[in-house]
Every structure is written in structure tokens, then in C-alpha cells.
Amino acid sequence: MYYQVVYRTWKERGKMRFHIESAYPLEGKLGKVKKVNFWVICYNLLKGKNLPKPAR
């Protein structure tokens, strides 16, 4: 089953934080979905780069 996940990421006191706000199961056809690797989010946060935009 596929889910749409809403999350927040930030750095605090030298640690990376990843907080899942909510997750909704998706029903039916997904169409084109932008996938983002979890480690890409971590790497960008660590290096101070922009985080990937959520899929629309």
C-alpha cells in the first residue's frame, strides 16, 4: 500500500531531526509520483541544501 507522508526535518544541537506529521493511505491509481530517497533528505539537511519538494 502507498502512503502520502507529511514530515518536518531540521537540525538541532548538531543532530538531524525527522518528524512524521501524518500519513494517509492512497487509494486507486497513483499516476506519476515523485519518489525521494530518505538518505537524500538526510544528506541535504546535513549539508544545508534545499530539501526536496513534496509530490503534488
Backbone atoms as SQL, in Angstrom:
CREATE TABLE atoms (id INTEGER PRIMARY KEY, chain TEXT, resi INTEGER, resn TEXT, atom TEXT, x REAL, y REAL, z REAL);
INSERT INTO atoms VALUES
  (1, 'A', 1, 'MET', 'N', 0.849, -1.172, 0.000),
  (2, 'A', 1, 'MET', 'CA', 0.000, 0.000, 0.000),
  (3, 'A', 1, 'MET', 'C', 0.893, 1.233, 0.000),
  (4, 'A', 2, 'TYR', 'N', 0.486, 2.250, -0.741),
  (5, 'A', 2, 'TYR', 'CA', 1.221, 3.500, -0.804),
  (6, 'A', 2, 'TYR', 'C', 0.602, 4.519, 0.145),
  (7, 'A', 3, 'TYR', 'N', 1.458, 5.367, 0.709),
  (8, 'A', 3, 'TYR', 'CA', 1.011, 6.398, 1.631),
  (9, 'A', 3, 'TYR', 'C', 1.555, 7.748, 1.202),
  (10, 'A', 4, 'GLN', 'N', 0.809, 8.790, 1.485),
  (11, 'A', 4, 'GLN', 'CA', 1.328, 10.146, 1.365),
  (12, 'A', 4, 'GLN', 'C', 1.753, 10.548, 2.774),
  (13, 'A', 5, 'VAL', 'N', 3.010, 10.924, 2.919),
  (14, 'A', 5, 'VAL', 'CA', 3.564, 11.215, 4.234),
  (15, 'A', 5, 'VAL', 'C', 3.913, 12.693, 4.325),
  (16, 'A', 6, 'VAL', 'N', 3.443, 13.335, 5.376),
  (17, 'A', 6, 'VAL', 'CA', 3.763, 14.732, 5.653),
  (18, 'A', 6, 'VAL', 'C', 4.779, 14.725, 6.788),
  (19, 'A', 7, 'TYR', 'N', 5.933, 15.397, 6.574),
  (20, 'A', 7, 'TYR', 'CA', 7.001, 15.347, 7.559),
  (21, 'A', 7, 'TYR', 'C', 7.681, 16.701, 7.714),
  (22, 'A', 8, 'ARG', 'N', 8.437, 16.850, 8.800),
  (23, 'A', 8, 'ARG', 'CA', 9.286, 18.017, 9.030),
  (24, 'A', 8, 'ARG', 'C', 10.693, 17.513, 9.304),
  (25, 'A', 9, 'THR', 'N', 11.679, 18.257, 8.820),
  (26, 'A', 9, 'THR', 'CA', 13.076, 17.933, 9.112),
  (27, 'A', 9, 'THR', 'C', 13.785, 19.200, 9.556),
  (28, 'A', 10, 'TRP', 'N', 14.746, 19.040, 10.459),
  (29, 'A', 10, 'TRP', 'CA', 15.532, 20.181, 10.898),
  (30, 'A', 10, 'TRP', 'C', 16.769, 19.674, 11.623),
  (31, 'A', 11, 'LYS', 'N', 17.735, 20.602, 11.817),
  (32, 'A', 11, 'LYS', 'CA', 18.920, 20.292, 12.601),
  (33, 'A', 11, 'LYS', 'C', 18.801, 21.017, 13.926),
  (34, 'A', 12, 'GLU', 'N', 19.141, 20.306, 15.006),
  (35, 'A', 12, 'GLU', 'CA', 19.049, 20.888, 16.337),
  (36, 'A', 12, 'GLU', 'C', 20.198, 20.367, 17.191),
  (37, 'A', 13, 'ARG', 'N', 20.982, 21.274, 17.730),
  (38, 'A', 13, 'ARG', 'CA', 22.120, 20.902, 18.586),
  (39, 'A', 13, 'ARG', 'C', 23.010, 19.835, 17.945),
  (40, 'A', 14, 'GLY', 'N', 23.284, 19.998, 16.663),
  (41, 'A', 14, 'GLY', 'CA', 24.171, 19.080, 15.961),
  (42, 'A', 14, 'GLY', 'C', 23.548, 17.757, 15.547),
  (43, 'A', 15, 'LYS', 'N', 22.248, 17.590, 15.783),
  (44, 'A', 15, 'LYS', 'CA', 21.574, 16.353, 15.399),
  (45, 'A', 15, 'LYS', 'C', 20.516, 16.642, 14.342),
  (46, 'A', 16, 'MET', 'N', 20.286, 15.652, 13.495),
  (47, 'A', 16, 'MET', 'CA', 19.234, 15.784, 12.495),
  (48, 'A', 16, 'MET', 'C', 17.946, 15.219, 13.072),
  (49, 'A', 17, 'ARG', 'N', 16.866, 15.949, 12.876),
  (50, 'A', 17, 'ARG', 'CA', 15.553, 15.517, 13.373),
  (51, 'A', 17, 'ARG', 'C', 14.629, 15.292, 12.187),
  (52, 'A', 18, 'PHE', 'N', 13.839, 14.242, 12.248),
  (53, 'A', 18, 'PHE', 'CA', 12.891, 13.877, 11.199),
  (54, 'A', 18, 'PHE', 'C', 11.595, 13.492, 11.901),
  (55, 'A', 19, 'HIS', 'N', 10.559, 14.324, 11.741),
  (56, 'A', 19, 'HIS', 'CA', 9.304, 14.086, 12.444),
  (57, 'A', 19, 'HIS', 'C', 8.175, 13.883, 11.437),
  (58, 'A', 20, 'ILE', 'N', 7.526, 12.739, 11.492),
  (59, 'A', 20, 'ILE', 'CA', 6.389, 12.471, 10.611),
  (60, 'A', 20, 'ILE', 'C', 5.148, 13.076, 11.245),
  (61, 'A', 21, 'GLU', 'N', 4.549, 14.035, 10.521),
  (62, 'A', 21, 'GLU', 'CA', 3.345, 14.713, 10.998),
  (63, 'A', 21, 'GLU', 'C', 2.118, 13.827, 10.823),
  (64, 'A', 22, 'SER', 'N', 1.981, 13.228, 9.639),
  (65, 'A', 22, 'SER', 'CA', 0.845, 12.366, 9.366),
  (66, 'A', 22, 'SER', 'C', 1.136, 11.516, 8.130),
  (67, 'A', 23, 'ALA', 'N', 0.359, 10.454, 7.977),
  (68, 'A', 23, 'ALA', 'CA', 0.482, 9.579, 6.809),
  (69, 'A', 23, 'ALA', 'C', -0.921, 9.140, 6.406),
  (70, 'A', 24, 'TYR', 'N', -1.212, 9.273, 5.113),
  (71, 'A', 24, 'TYR', 'CA', -2.534, 8.932, 4.593),
  (72, 'A', 24, 'TYR', 'C', -2.408, 7.832, 3.558),
  (73, 'A', 25, 'PRO', 'N', -3.182, 6.754, 3.677),
  (74, 'A', 25, 'PRO', 'CA', -3.151, 5.725, 2.638),
  (75, 'A', 25, 'PRO', 'C', -3.768, 6.273, 1.351),
  (76, 'A', 26, 'LEU', 'N', -3.122, 5.970, 0.238),
  (77, 'A', 26, 'LEU', 'CA', -3.623, 6.409, -1.069),
  (78, 'A', 26, 'LEU', 'C', -4.379, 5.261, -1.708),
  (79, 'A', 27, 'GLU', 'N', -5.526, 5.568, -2.235),
  (80, 'A', 27, 'GLU', 'CA', -6.346, 4.554, -2.892),
  (81, 'A', 27, 'GLU', 'C', -6.401, 4.831, -4.383),
  (82, 'A', 28, 'GLY', 'N', -6.610, 3.779, -5.147),
  (83, 'A', 28, 'GLY', 'CA', -6.740, 3.934, -6.594),
  (84, 'A', 28, 'GLY', 'C', -5.394, 4.104, -7.271),
  (85, 'A', 29, 'LYS', 'N', -5.425, 4.624, -8.501),
  (86, 'A', 29, 'LYS', 'CA', -4.209, 4.808, -9.281),
  (87, 'A', 29, 'LYS', 'C', -3.444, 6.020, -8.780),
  (88, 'A', 30, 'LEU', 'N', -2.138, 5.869, -8.731),
  (89, 'A', 30, 'LEU', 'CA', -1.292, 6.939, -8.237),
  (90, 'A', 30, 'LEU', 'C', -0.925, 7.952, -9.309),
  (91, 'A', 31, 'GLY', 'N', -0.859, 7.494, -10.537),
  (92, 'A', 31, 'GLY', 'CA', -0.364, 8.383, -11.580),
  (93, 'A', 31, 'GLY', 'C', 1.145, 8.524, -11.422),
  (94, 'A', 32, 'LYS', 'N', 1.662, 9.671, -11.822),
  (95, 'A', 32, 'LYS', 'CA', 3.098, 9.909, -11.719),
  (96, 'A', 32, 'LYS', 'C', 3.410, 10.441, -10.321),
  (97, 'A', 33, 'VAL', 'N', 4.288, 9.738, -9.608),
  (98, 'A', 33, 'VAL', 'CA', 4.631, 10.101, -8.240),
  (99, 'A', 33, 'VAL', 'C', 6.128, 10.362, -8.156),
  (100, 'A', 34, 'LYS', 'N', 6.485, 11.476, -7.530),
  (101, 'A', 34, 'LYS', 'CA', 7.892, 11.791, -7.332),
  (102, 'A', 34, 'LYS', 'C', 8.374, 11.079, -6.074),
  (103, 'A', 35, 'LYS', 'N', 9.338, 10.183, -6.221),
  (104, 'A', 35, 'LYS', 'CA', 9.887, 9.466, -5.073),
  (105, 'A', 35, 'LYS', 'C', 11.165, 10.168, -4.625),
  (106, 'A', 36, 'VAL', 'N', 11.353, 10.245, -3.321),
  (107, 'A', 36, 'VAL', 'CA', 12.549, 10.858, -2.756),
  (108, 'A', 36, 'VAL', 'C', 13.167, 9.870, -1.779),
  (109, 'A', 37, 'ASN', 'N', 14.440, 9.602, -1.951),
  (110, 'A', 37, 'ASN', 'CA', 15.160, 8.696, -1.084),
  (111, 'A', 37, 'ASN', 'C', 15.362, 9.353, 0.281),
  (112, 'A', 38, 'PHE', 'N', 15.124, 8.603, 1.360),
  (113, 'A', 38, 'PHE', 'CA', 15.297, 9.117, 2.711),
  (114, 'A', 38, 'PHE', 'C', 16.698, 9.673, 2.926),
  (115, 'A', 39, 'TRP', 'N', 17.706, 9.002, 2.377),
  (116, 'A', 39, 'TRP', 'CA', 19.089, 9.440, 2.582),
  (117, 'A', 39, 'TRP', 'C', 19.388, 10.726, 1.842),
  (118, 'A', 40, 'VAL', 'N', 18.660, 11.023, 0.771),
  (119, 'A', 40, 'VAL', 'CA', 18.803, 12.308, 0.074),
  (120, 'A', 40, 'VAL', 'C', 18.326, 13.436, 0.994),
  (121, 'A', 41, 'ILE', 'N', 17.231, 13.203, 1.699),
  (122, 'A', 41, 'ILE', 'CA', 16.727, 14.193, 2.647),
  (123, 'A', 41, 'ILE', 'C', 17.776, 14.429, 3.741),
  (124, 'A', 42, 'CYS', 'N', 18.322, 13.364, 4.298),
  (125, 'A', 42, 'CYS', 'CA', 19.331, 13.489, 5.360),
  (126, 'A', 42, 'CYS', 'C', 20.575, 14.219, 4.866),
  (127, 'A', 43, 'TYR', 'N', 21.060, 13.852, 3.689),
  (128, 'A', 43, 'TYR', 'CA', 22.262, 14.471, 3.132),
  (129, 'A', 43, 'TYR', 'C', 22.048, 15.971, 2.913),
  (130, 'A', 44, 'ASN', 'N', 20.916, 16.336, 2.301),
  (131, 'A', 44, 'ASN', 'CA', 20.641, 17.744, 2.041),
  (132, 'A', 44, 'ASN', 'C', 20.528, 18.536, 3.332),
  (133, 'A', 45, 'LEU', 'N', 19.888, 17.968, 4.330),
  (134, 'A', 45, 'LEU', 'CA', 19.759, 18.632, 5.623),
  (135, 'A', 45, 'LEU', 'C', 21.129, 18.833, 6.268),
  (136, 'A', 46, 'LEU', 'N', 21.963, 17.814, 6.220),
  (137, 'A', 46, 'LEU', 'CA', 23.293, 17.885, 6.802),
  (138, 'A', 46, 'LEU', 'C', 24.156, 18.943, 6.119),
  (139, 'A', 47, 'LYS', 'N', 24.057, 19.044, 4.797),
  (140, 'A', 47, 'LYS', 'CA', 24.876, 19.978, 4.020),
  (141, 'A', 47, 'LYS', 'C', 24.259, 21.368, 3.894),
  (142, 'A', 48, 'GLY', 'N', 23.045, 21.557, 4.429),
  (143, 'A', 48, 'GLY', 'CA', 22.402, 22.876, 4.367),
  (144, 'A', 48, 'GLY', 'C', 21.794, 23.189, 3.013),
  (145, 'A', 49, 'LYS', 'N', 21.549, 22.173, 2.212),
  (146, 'A', 49, 'LYS', 'CA', 20.943, 22.369, 0.891),
  (147, 'A', 49, 'LYS', 'C', 19.419, 22.374, 1.024),
  (148, 'A', 50, 'ASN', 'N', 18.737, 22.796, -0.049),
  (149, 'A', 50, 'ASN', 'CA', 17.278, 22.783, -0.062),
  (150, 'A', 50, 'ASN', 'C', 16.772, 21.335, -0.029),
  (151, 'A', 51, 'LEU', 'N', 15.692, 21.132, 0.708),
  (152, 'A', 51, 'LEU', 'CA', 15.101, 19.796, 0.773),
  (153, 'A', 51, 'LEU', 'C', 14.202, 19.560, -0.427),
  (154, 'A', 52, 'PRO', 'N', 13.999, 18.309, -0.829),
  (155, 'A', 52, 'PRO', 'CA', 13.126, 18.007, -1.960),
  (156, 'A', 52, 'PRO', 'C', 11.709, 18.513, -1.689),
  (157, 'A', 53, 'LYS', 'N', 11.062, 18.982, -2.737),
  (158, 'A', 53, 'LYS', 'CA', 9.685, 19.447, -2.626),
  (159, 'A', 53, 'LYS', 'C', 8.736, 18.247, -2.553),
  (160, 'A', 54, 'PRO', 'N', 7.642, 18.367, -1.793),
  (161, 'A', 54, 'PRO', 'CA', 6.681, 17.277, -1.737),
  (162, 'A', 54, 'PRO', 'C', 6.024, 17.040, -3.097),
  (163, 'A', 55, 'ALA', 'N', 5.638, 15.797, -3.355),
  (164, 'A', 55, 'ALA', 'CA', 4.961, 15.470, -4.606),
  (165, 'A', 55, 'ALA', 'C', 3.591, 16.103, -4.623),
  (166, 'A', 56, 'ARG', 'N', 3.145, 16.497, -5.810),
  (167, 'A', 56, 'ARG', 'CA', 1.814, 17.101, -5.936),
  (168, 'A', 56, 'ARG', 'C', 0.851, 16.131, -6.527);
